[in-house]
Amino acid sequence: MEDNFISSYLHYSSGNMVPRRFHLWCAASILAAAAGRRFYVEYEYFKVFPELWVCLVGRQGLRKTTAKDMAKKLFVDALPDYPLGSSVESREAFVKRLAGDDWLRIYQNEKGESIEWKPVALFINELKNFLSVNPGLMIETLTDLYGQESYDASTIKHGLQTIINPCLNILACETPRWIIDRLKMNIISGGFSRRMLFVYETIRPPRITF
């Protein structure tokens, strides 16, 4: 076995009827969340941070949730203090939590400077439930937050809320029918689709007798 996280994770998650492709992208997802804004790649005028949005797509019974839950368990065991989002949440509640101090973290950059950032990992059982309150508004907000150094949101109730260095990593599950229907309705489109990686699997691995 190679001495790297991805290979070790695939070994850790083997021995079940989850498609290997799901485990592979789960490993990449939690690795990106653990790295956060502390790592980046210089690209033209920008810094590309490991913000990874992954949606495991397959019919019911293809063990999408099993793959997601295994990744979440390992991630929480390793980083118990890492901020976690909810499986169902309104846009207003999400922005309020992200703008607050509970999710504030600080790291030292390569120059020794203290940098504030707001990481959050979202482990979503069903994407449809997470977007159920107001799909269009939540999708627009997530898309705007992606890769930004600063994000301002203002409401009558909460006033101006500023989010410094947000870093969102998403690992969600969904069926192909729901994805197709929302694409046709232009709910999932544009910038959101370009940021989300849809990992589609159709074949279940051989059955294992326990």
N, C-alpha and C positions, 0 to 999 in steps of 0.2 A: 504494500500500500504506500502511495506517495505521501510525503510529509507536507501536506497542505490542508487547509480547512475544508475545501470543497470535497476532496477525496475522503477525508476523515468523516465528514458528515454523511456522505453516501454510504459509507460502511456502517455508521451508526444507525442510519435509517433503513437499512436493508432487512430482508426477511419478512416482508409484508406484501400485500397485494396493491400497493400504491405504485402507479407508473413512475419510472425512474426520472422522467422529465420533470414531474412535479417536485420530487425531492431535490433535484438539481437547482431549480429556480427558488425553492424555499431556502436553500443554503445561501444562494446569492443575495436573497432578500434580507436575511438576518445579518449577514456579513456587512452589507451596505448600511444597515441601521446602526450596527455597532461602531462602524467607522465614522459615520456622520460627516460634519463639516470639518473635522480635524484632518481630513485628507482631500486632496483635489488634484485635478489635472489642468494645466494651463492650455487653453484653446482659444486662439485668436485674441479677442478682447475680453474673454470671459474665463472664469474659473469654473470647471465642471466638478460638482460635488457628487458623492455616491447617494443620490436620492433615487431609489428604485421602487417603481410602482408595478406590482405583479398581480395579475388576476389569473388564477387557475380555472380553466374552462373545460367542462366535460359534462356528460350526462349524469343524472342522479345515480349514485352507487359506485362512482368511479374513484372514490376515496380522496376527493379534493380536501375535505375537511380534516381527514386523518393526517394528510401531509401538512396542512397548515397548523394543526394542533401540535404535532411533533416539533415543528420549528418554533412555535411560540413557547412551548415548555422549556426547550433548551435555552432559548433567548432569555426568558424570565429567570431561569435558574442561574444563568451566567451574569445577568445584569438586572438584579431585582429592583433597583432604583430608577430604571429607565422609564420615562413617561410613556404610558400606553393610552391610546384613544379608545373610545367606546365603539361597539358594533353597530349601534344605532344612535345618531346624534343630530341635532339641528345645526344649521350653519352658525347661528348666533351663539349657541352654547360652545361650539367648537372653537370659534374665534375668541370668545371670552376666556376659555381655558388656556389657549395658546398665548394670549396676550398677558396672562397673569404671571405670578412669580413661581407657582408650583412647578412649572415645566422649565424654568430657567436653569441653564447649566453654563459652566465656564470652563474653558480649556486654554492652554498655552500654545500659541502658534510658533512657527519656526524662528521668529524674532524674539521670543520670550514675552510677547504681549498677551495680556489676558483678554480673551474674546468671549463675549456673551452670545449664546445661541439658544434656540428653542427646538429641541428634538422631540419627535413623537413617532411612535411605531403603531401602526393600525393593523390589527389582525382581525379581519372581517369574515364572519361566517358566510354571509351572502351579501354581495354588493348591492342587490336590490333593497335590502333592509337598511343599509347604511345611508342610501340615497333616498329613502322613502319619504322623509319629511318634506323636502323641497329639492327634487333631483337637479333641476336646472341651476338653482342658486348655489347648491353645494358644489357641483361640478365646476362652475365658474370660479368659486372661491379657491378650490384646490388648485385649479389651473393657474390662477394668479399667484398663489403662494410658491409655486414650484421654482426653485433656484433663485429666489429673491433675497437680497440683503436686508430689505426692510419692506414691510407691508402695513398700510394704514387702512383701518376699517372704522366707519363712523355710523352710529345709529342714534336715534332719539333717546332710547332707553339707556344705552351704555356710554354714549359720547364717543370721543376719538380713542381708538385702541391701536397702539403701534406694536408690531411684532418684529423684533430684531433677529435677523439670521434664522428664519424658520427652516427646519429640515424634516420633511415628511417622508416616511417609508411605509409603503402599503403592501400588505399581503392579503388578498381577497379571494373568494371563491364565487363562481357563478356558472349557470348553465348556458349553452350556446343559444338556445331559443330566446332567452331574455336579452342577451347581448344583441342578437339580430334585430329583435323588435325595437330596442331603444336606438339602435343605429338608424333604422328606418324613420323613427320619430324625431331624429336629429337631437336627441337628448345626450347621447354619447357621440360626440363629434369633435372636429377641430383639434384644438390644443390638447384636450384631455386624452383623446385617442392616440395622439403622437407621444404622449408621456407614459401611458399605460402599456405594459407588455402583456398581451393576452396569450397565455400558454395553453394551447388547445391539445387535448389528448382524446383519442377515441378508443384505444385498446387497453383493456385491463390485463395486467401480467397474469401468468399462470396461477391457478388457485393453490393456496397453501393450506394443508390440513393441520389444524392446531390440536 
